[in-house]
Amino acid sequence: MLANNPFINITSTGKEKVVDRVNERIELQLYINDGLSHGKIIIIKGNPGVGKSTLINTIINDLKKTRTVEFIKEEFTPSVYNRLRTINIMPMKKVLIVLDDFNNVELLDKTSQTKVLNLMDELAQKACVIVVENRNEGVEKDFKKLGKRFEKFELSGLQRSDLRQLIVDRLNSIRQVPRDNLDPFTEEEYDKIFRKAGGNPRIALLICSTLYDQKETSII
């Protein structure tokens, strides 16, 4: 019988490293470094599950080691706006504000949306503000209308070798001895997983979870 399914959690476990993504990490880190020094809005876009939050958390963990940056990380809701209005950013203080699920701004009426975007601009004059969203245009279009300056960072799916390593890492989490193979999956099955997921790690892990359970059932 196969061991407990290591793919039950289709989001980051918090213990996983960001598989490769070296170029993306460097590019985003440069944007953030500039924002921490001069103030900036960074819009991070990508399909749900592509790894936006995982990448951001990895960079935040690296920055925490320096102990020179203050972090504010929230899922955006209408109530978050009132909390952000009270933030007092001291001169020379480096602050990174991350607002996940910024698509929720659509829950507000147009007047309130404009107030939120203006607040983002005010904060970005003193801090590095990151807004994370899944829409194709979203607030990028709204910021353009308001004439606000920002950087756009788009994250796509994992490369073939990186997604394979993610699956191997999950399998090794339940193995007594780590190995560099996909057992109990075959290479042919991995080809199908990669094609169906399009490199999206969350979709790939969901497929793996289902396939893993099927294999466990067939052994019983």
Buried (B, 14 or more C-beta within 10 A) or exposed (E): EBEEBBBEEBEBEEEBEBBBBEEBBEEBBEBBBBBBEEBBBBBBBBBEBBBBBBBBBBBBEEBEEEEEBEEBBBEBEEEBBEEBEEBEBEEEEBBBBBBBBBBBBEEBEEEEBBBBBEBBBBBBEBBBBBBBBBEEEBBBEBBEEEEBEBBEBEBBBBBEEBBBBBBBBBBBBEEEEEEEEBEBBEEEBBEEBBEEBBBBBBBBBBBBBEBBBEEBEEEE
